[in-house]
Amino acid sequence: MVPTAQEFDVVVIGGGPAGYAAALHGGLAGLSIAVVEKERVGGTCLHRGCIPAKELLETAAVYRTVSGAKEFGIIADTPGIDFAQSQARKQKVVDQLWKGLQGLLKKRKVTTFTGTGRLGPGHAVTVDGGTELVGKSVIIASGSVPRTIPGFDVDGRLVMTSDEVLSLERLPASAVVIGGGAIGCEFASMLADLGTQVTILEGLPKILPGCDKDVADVVVRSFKKRGIDIRTGVTVTGHSPSDDGRTTIVQFGEGEEITVEAVVVSVGRRPLSEDLGLEGTGVEVDERGFVKVDAYCRTGEPGVFACGDIIATPQLAHVGFAEGMLAIDQILGDTVVPVDHGKVPWCIYCHPEVAFAGLSEEAAREAGYDVLTKKDPYGGNGRALIVGEPDGLVKVICEKGPDGRAGRILGVHMVGPWVTEQLGQAYLSVNWEATPEEVGHFVQPHPTLSETFGETVLALTGRGLHVG
């Protein structure tokens, strides 16, 4: 140990969701915590991800609502978009949350160091500038960055990743979104609702891989209805910028081309592990750049944990929160239960929204389950009709019992109005391995959007009220 090194109970490398959750959780328990963050605490989620993306999606939702206000008897002639104001509001929300997080860390006596943290032997962490820290335990939570693809160098003008899209000064008239996953669909939805002509290019046979097919099909229909061109099963080969740099021609498929003002590369994120040091430690990194851990987020070095996007688990902020707290609980000596990554909640904030927990019907059958399913469209839900959002459905996937009745709930997949706010009871049902018979005893408030889940579950008991 360096004689001048500052000592802490826990040194956390990275101040994103996994890192700051660990710091807050440990600080509340009285541990002395140091967080090493090269930019600003809050990480990608707060500054260039979840929060700013959802704020711009809310801008799109408000514009969509105002544009359709005439149906409700509200006269709002020819609404316009002041995108600079929307960006200003986005930044105001981000800054407010950032200042709140800083204050909370300070209140819990967490010490923050600015720079890149590198782990060496003996739990020693070196910070840019020569600061030396030593932790009785260390948590690696350095996060991730957007992946790029060959031939598409990011310039922030013609070619962008999620980082650059969220800082746009003006909306492009046309855009190609490369990648039809969750992030790509969110950006495609937002841009299209604000007036951009959008084309999605996806290499897989369908957009939103991992979502139940019935759910993805609803999104596809909505996207097409709103003018979003979806091309699946295609390979993107390159692009050719115009001489004036205002547009570019994207090449894909079998000699197809499209001219657009912007290309959004949305092909996932890679772990940010190249600057972690790790020489002389037992921490290992796999061929994809992820730090290797066991089910308890423990690395090969005793007392060193890794959490969040740096490990090969779902790259979701709330999963990072859970993993960071799991690491701290072990440091405190508490009895712990590993995160069940196969049953975590997923939320996609495109229009219509998507939310799910557990297995899709396809995944359940592939896993060897004999299943019973039931789905209920929002078109029969009174609240959905009132708010003018009847498109969507709730689908419940159950294991078929020996008596032929629906057994434990394996998955719930939802698409439609505000389903990201309705997933709670479905998530609990999946994780408690409840049966429709058990869940069906709970009374659902009426009229609400959430009663569609209750109706669907009740139908699986054979006692459906509005659903057969």
C-alpha positions in Angstrom: 0.0 0.0 0.0 1.2 3.5 -0.8 1.9 5.3 2.5 0.0 8.4 1.5 -3.0 6.5 0.2 -6.4 7.5 1.5 -8.2 4.5 3.1 -12.0 3.8 2.8 -14.2 0.9 3.6 -15.3 0.8 0.0 -13.8 2.4 -3.2 -16.3 2.5 -6.1 -15.0 2.9 -9.6 -17.7 4.7 -11.6 -20.5 7.0 -10.5 -23.4 5.7 -12.7 -26.5 3.9 -11.4 -24.6 0.8 -10.1 -21.8 2.9 -8.6 -23.9 5.6 -6.9 -26.5 3.1 -5.7 -23.7 1.2 -4.0 -22.3 4.4 -2.5 -25.7 5.6 -1.2 -26.6 2.2 0.2 -23.2 1.8 1.9 -23.2 5.4 3.1 -26.6 5.0 4.8 -25.2 1.9 6.6 -22.2 4.0 8.0 -19.5 2.8 5.6 -16.8 5.2 4.5 -17.2 5.3 0.7 -15.1 6.8 -2.1 -16.5 7.2 -5.6 -14.2 7.7 -8.6 -16.0 9.3 -11.5 -14.4 10.7 -14.7 -17.3 13.0 -15.6 -20.4 13.7 -13.5 -22.1 11.4 -11.0 -25.3 9.9 -12.4 -23.5 8.3 -15.4 -24.9 7.7 -18.8 -28.5 7.1 -17.5 -28.8 10.6 -16.0 -26.8 12.6 -18.5 -26.9 10.9 -21.8 -29.4 8.0 -21.5 -32.6 7.2 -19.6 -33.6 10.6 -18.3 -32.9 12.9 -21.3 -34.2 10.3 -23.7 -37.5 9.9 -21.8 -37.8 13.7 -21.5 -37.6 14.1 -25.3 -40.1 11.2 -25.7 -42.4 13.1 -23.4 -42.0 16.1 -25.7 -43.1 13.9 -28.6 -46.1 12.7 -26.5 -47.2 16.2 -25.7 -46.9 17.2 -29.3 -48.9 14.1 -30.4 -51.6 14.9 -27.8 -51.9 18.5 -28.8 -52.1 17.6 -32.4 -55.0 15.3 -31.7 -56.8 17.6 -29.3 -59.6 18.3 -31.7 -61.0 14.9 -31.1 -61.6 15.9 -27.4 -63.2 19.2 -28.4 -60.1 21.2 -27.8 -59.1 23.7 -30.5 -55.3 23.9 -30.8 -54.8 25.0 -34.3 -51.5 24.1 -36.0 -49.2 23.3 -33.0 -45.5 23.9 -33.7 -42.2 22.6 -32.2 -39.6 24.8 -30.4 -36.9 22.1 -30.2 -34.5 24.5 -28.4 -37.0 24.9 -25.6 -37.5 21.2 -25.4 -33.7 20.7 -25.1 -33.6 23.4 -22.4 -36.3 21.7 -20.4 -34.5 18.4 -20.8 -31.3 19.9 -19.4 -33.2 21.5 -16.5 -34.6 18.1 -15.5 -31.2 16.5 -15.8 -29.5 19.3 -13.8 -32.1 19.2 -11.1 -31.6 15.4 -10.6 -27.8 15.7 -10.7 -27.8 18.4 -8.0 -30.1 16.3 -5.9 -27.8 13.3 -6.3 -24.8 15.3 -5.4 -26.5 16.6 -2.3 -27.6 13.0 -1.3 -24.1 11.7 -1.7 -22.7 14.5 0.4 -25.3 14.0 3.1 -24.3 10.3 3.3 -20.6 11.4 3.6 -19.5 9.9 0.3 -16.3 11.3 -1.0 -16.1 11.9 -4.7 -12.9 12.0 -6.8 -12.8 13.2 -10.4 -10.9 11.1 -12.8 -10.5 7.5 -14.2 -9.9 4.9 -11.5 -7.5 2.0 -12.1 -7.4 -1.0 -9.9 -4.1 -2.6 -8.9 -2.9 -5.2 -6.3 -4.0 -4.9 -2.7 -7.3 -3.1 -3.5 -5.3 0.0 -4.5 -7.1 2.4 -6.9 -5.1 5.1 -8.7 -7.0 8.2 -9.9 -5.8 10.5 -12.7 -3.4 13.0 -11.2 -1.8 10.5 -8.9 -4.3 10.3 -6.0 -4.1 6.9 -4.4 -7.0 5.2 -2.7 -7.3 1.9 -0.9 -10.5 0.1 0.0 -11.2 -2.8 2.2 -13.5 -3.6 -0.6 -13.7 -2.3 -4.2 -16.7 -2.2 -6.5 -16.1 -1.8 -10.3 -19.0 0.0 -11.9 -17.4 1.8 -14.9 -20.4 1.4 -17.1 -20.6 1.3 -20.9 -20.5 3.4 -24.1 -22.5 3.1 -27.4 -21.2 0.5 -29.9 -20.4 1.7 -33.4 -20.1 -0.2 -36.7 -17.4 -0.1 -39.4 -17.9 2.5 -42.0 -19.9 4.8 -39.8 -17.5 7.1 -38.0 -19.5 9.2 -35.5 -19.2 12.9 -36.3 -22.2 14.2 -34.3 -23.6 15.8 -37.5 -24.4 13.1 -40.1 -23.6 10.1 -38.0 -24.7 9.9 -34.4 -25.1 7.5 -31.5 -27.5 8.0 -28.6 -25.1 10.4 -27.0 -25.3 12.9 -29.9 -29.0 12.5 -30.7 -29.9 13.7 -27.2 -27.9 16.9 -27.8 -29.4 17.7 -31.3 -29.8 21.4 -31.9 -32.4 20.9 -34.7 -34.5 18.0 -35.9 -33.4 16.3 -39.1 -36.0 16.1 -41.9 -35.1 12.5 -42.5 -33.1 9.8 -40.6 -32.0 6.2 -40.7 -32.0 4.4 -37.4 -29.6 1.4 -37.6 -30.9 -1.1 -35.0 -34.4 -2.0 -34.1 -33.9 -2.8 -30.5 -35.2 -0.9 -27.5 -33.1 2.2 -27.9 -33.5 2.3 -31.7 -37.3 2.1 -31.4 -37.4 4.8 -28.8 -35.4 7.2 -31.0 -37.4 6.2 -34.1 -40.7 6.9 -32.3 -39.5 10.2 -30.9 -38.2 11.5 -34.2 -41.2 10.4 -36.2 -43.7 12.0 -33.8 -41.8 15.3 -34.1 -41.9 15.2 -37.9 -38.8 13.4 -39.1 -39.2 10.8 -41.8 -37.7 7.7 -40.2 -36.4 4.4 -41.6 -35.4 1.6 -39.3 -32.8 -0.9 -40.6 -32.5 -4.1 -38.5 -30.4 -7.1 -39.2 -32.6 -9.6 -37.4 -35.9 -10.9 -38.7 -38.0 -8.6 -36.4 -37.6 -5.4 -34.4 -37.6 -5.6 -30.6 -36.0 -9.0 -30.2 -36.7 -10.5 -26.8 -40.2 -9.1 -26.8 -43.2 -11.4 -27.3 -44.2 -11.5 -31.0 -47.7 -10.4 -30.3 -46.3 -7.3 -28.5 -43.8 -6.5 -31.2 -46.4 -6.8 -33.9 -48.5 -4.0 -32.2 -45.5 -1.7 -32.3 -44.8 -2.5 -35.9 -48.4 -1.7 -36.9 -48.3 1.6 -35.0 -44.9 2.5 -36.5 -46.1 1.8 -40.0 -49.3 3.8 -39.4 -47.2 6.8 -38.4 -45.0 6.5 -41.5 -42.0 4.8 -40.1 -40.4 2.5 -42.7 -39.2 -0.8 -41.1 -36.7 -3.0 -43.0 -35.7 -6.2 -41.2 -33.2 -8.9 -42.1 -31.0 -6.4 -43.9 -27.3 -5.6 -43.6 -26.0 -2.0 -43.6 -22.9 -1.8 -45.7 -21.9 1.9 -45.6 -22.8 5.4 -46.4 -21.6 8.2 -48.8 -21.9 11.8 -47.6 -22.9 14.5 -50.1 -20.4 17.1 -51.2 -22.0 19.8 -49.0 -22.2 17.5 -46.0 -25.9 18.0 -45.5 -27.1 14.5 -46.4 -25.7 11.1 -46.9 -26.7 8.0 -48.9 -26.9 4.8 -46.8 -26.3 1.5 -48.5 -28.1 -1.6 -47.2 -29.6 -4.9 -48.3 -29.2 -6.1 -51.9 -28.0 -2.8 -53.4 -30.6 -0.6 -51.8 -29.9 3.0 -50.9 -31.6 5.8 -49.1 -30.7 9.5 -48.7 -31.1 11.1 -45.3 -30.0 14.0 -43.2 -28.9 11.9 -40.2 -27.9 8.4 -39.3 -28.5 7.1 -35.8 -26.4 4.1 -34.9 -28.2 2.2 -32.2 -26.6 -1.3 -32.1 -26.2 -1.7 -28.3 -23.5 -0.7 -25.8 -20.1 -2.1 -25.0 -18.5 -2.4 -21.5 -16.0 0.3 -20.6 -13.3 -1.9 -19.3 -10.1 -0.9 -21.2 -8.9 1.6 -18.7 -9.5 -0.4 -15.5 -5.9 -1.4 -15.0 -6.4 -4.8 -13.2 -2.7 -5.9 -13.6 -1.6 -8.0 -10.7 -5.2 -8.7 -9.6 -7.5 -11.7 -9.9 -10.1 -9.7 -11.8 -10.7 -11.2 -15.3 -12.2 -9.7 -18.4 -13.9 -11.9 -21.1 -13.4 -11.6 -24.9 -16.3 -9.1 -25.1 -14.8 -6.8 -22.5 -17.1 -7.7 -19.6 -15.7 -8.3 -16.2 -16.3 -11.9 -15.1 -18.4 -12.3 -12.0 -20.4 -15.0 -10.2 -24.1 -14.8 -9.3 -23.2 -12.5 -6.4 -21.3 -10.0 -8.5 -18.0 -11.2 -7.0 -14.9 -11.1 -9.3 -11.9 -13.5 -9.1 -10.2 -11.1 -6.7 -11.4 -11.5 -3.0 -13.2 -8.3 -1.9 -13.6 -6.9 -5.4 -17.1 -6.8 -6.9 -18.3 -5.7 -10.3 -21.8 -4.3 -11.1 -23.9 -2.7 -13.8 -23.1 -2.4 -17.5 -19.5 -3.6 -17.0 -20.8 -7.2 -16.4 -22.8 -9.4 -18.8 -26.2 -8.8 -17.3 -29.2 -6.7 -18.6 -27.9 -3.2 -19.3 -30.7 -1.5 -17.3 -30.2 1.2 -14.7 -32.5 -0.5 -12.2 -30.5 -3.8 -12.6 -27.4 -1.7 -11.8 -29.1 -0.4 -8.6 -29.9 -3.9 -7.5 -26.4 -5.2 -8.2 -24.8 -2.3 -6.4 -26.9 -2.9 -3.3 -26.2 -6.6 -3.5 -22.5 -5.9 -3.3 -22.8 -3.6 -0.4 -25.0 -6.1 1.5 -22.3 -8.7 1.2 -19.7 -6.2 2.4 -21.9 -5.6 5.5 -22.2 -9.3 6.1 -26.0 -9.5 5.5 -27.8 -12.5 4.1 -28.3 -11.9 0.4 -30.3 -13.3 -2.5 -28.7 -12.9 -6.0 -30.6 -10.9 -8.7 -32.7 -13.1 -10.9 -31.8 -11.5 -14.2 -34.3 -13.6 -16.1 -37.2 -12.0 -14.3 -36.2 -8.3 -14.1 -38.6 -5.6 -15.4 -38.0 -4.2 -18.9 -39.6 -1.0 -20.1 -39.4 0.5 -23.6 -40.7 4.1 -23.9 -41.6 4.2 -27.6 -45.2 4.9 -28.7 -46.9 2.6 -27.9 -45.0 1.7 -24.8 -43.7 -1.8 -24.1 -43.2 -3.4 -20.7 -42.5 -7.0 -19.7 -41.1 -9.4 -17.1 -40.3 -13.0 -17.5 -40.5 -15.3 -20.5 -42.3 -14.5 -23.8 -44.4 -17.3 -25.2 -41.7 -18.2 -27.7 -39.0 -18.3 -25.0 -41.1 -20.4 -22.7 -41.8 -23.0 -25.4 -38.1 -23.0 -26.3 -37.3 -23.7 -22.7 -39.5 -26.7 -22.8 -42.5 -25.5 -20.9 -46.0 -26.6 -21.9 -47.8 -23.2 -21.7 -51.2 -21.6 -21.5 -51.6 -18.0 -22.6 -54.2 -15.4 -22.6 -54.2 -11.9 -24.1 -56.6 -9.0 -23.7 -56.6 -5.9 -26.0 -56.8 -2.4 -24.5 -59.6 -1.7 -27.1 -62.1 -3.1 -24.5 -60.7 -1.0 -21.6 -62.8 2.0 -20.6 -59.8 4.1 -19.5 -57.9 3.4 -22.7 -60.8 4.6 -24.7 -61.2 7.7 -22.5 -57.6 8.7 -23.0 -57.7 7.9 -26.7 -55.1 5.1 -26.6 -57.0 1.8 -27.5 -54.1 0.1 -29.3 -52.2 -2.5 -27.4 -52.7 -5.7 -25.3 -51.7 -7.5 -22.2 -50.4 -11.1 -22.6 -49.9 -13.5 -19.7 -47.9 -16.7 -20.2 -48.4 -19.5 -17.7 -47.0 -23.0 -17.1 -49.7 -25.6 -17.9 -50.4 -27.7 -14.8 -50.9 -31.5 -14.7 -54.7 -30.9 -14.5 -54.6 -28.8 -17.6 -55.2 -25.6 -15.7 -53.0 -22.5 -15.7 -50.2 -22.9 -13.2 -47.5 -20.4 -12.2 -47.1 -17.2 -14.2 -43.9 -17.4 -16.3 -44.2 -14.0 -18.0 -46.3 -10.9 -18.6 -45.8 -8.9 -21.8 -47.6 -5.6 -22.3 -47.9 -3.0 -25.0 -50.1 0.1 -25.0 -50.8 3.2 -23.0 -48.5 3.8 -20.0 -47.7 0.1 -19.6 -44.3 1.1 -18.1 -46.3 2.4 -15.1 -48.5 -0.8 -15.0 -45.8 -3.4 -14.8 -45.5 -3.5 -11.0 -48.2 -6.1 -10.2 -47.2 -8.2 -13.2 -43.5 -8.1 -12.1 -44.4 -9.2 -8.6 -46.7 -12.0 -10.0 -43.8 -13.4 -12.1 -41.2 -13.2 -9.4 -43.4 -14.6 -6.6 -44.3 -17.4 -9.1 -47.9 -16.7 -8.4 -50.7 -18.5 -10.2 -53.7 -16.9 -11.9 -55.9 -18.4 -9.2 -53.9 -16.5 -6.5 -53.7 -13.2 -8.4 -57.3 -13.4 -9.5 -58.5 -12.8 -5.9 -57.1 -9.2 -5.9 -59.6 -6.5 -6.8 -58.7 -4.2 -9.6 -59.8 -0.5 -9.5 -62.2 0.6 -12.3 -61.8 2.3 -14.6 -58.1 2.0 -14.9 -55.7 0.8 -17.5 -54.2 -1.7 -15.0 -57.4 -3.7 -14.7 -56.6 -5.2 -18.1 -53.9 -7.2 -16.4 -56.3 -8.4 -13.8 -58.9 -9.2 -16.4 -56.4 -11.3 -18.4 -55.3 -13.2 -15.3 -58.9 -13.8 -14.2 -59.7 -15.2 -17.7 -56.9 -17.8 -17.2 -58.8 -19.2 -14.2 -61.8 -19.9 -16.4 -63.8 -17.2 -14.6 -63.2 -14.2 -16.9 -65.5 -11.3 -16.5 -65.1 -9.3 -19.7 -62.5 -11.6 -21.3 -63.4 -15.1 -22.4 
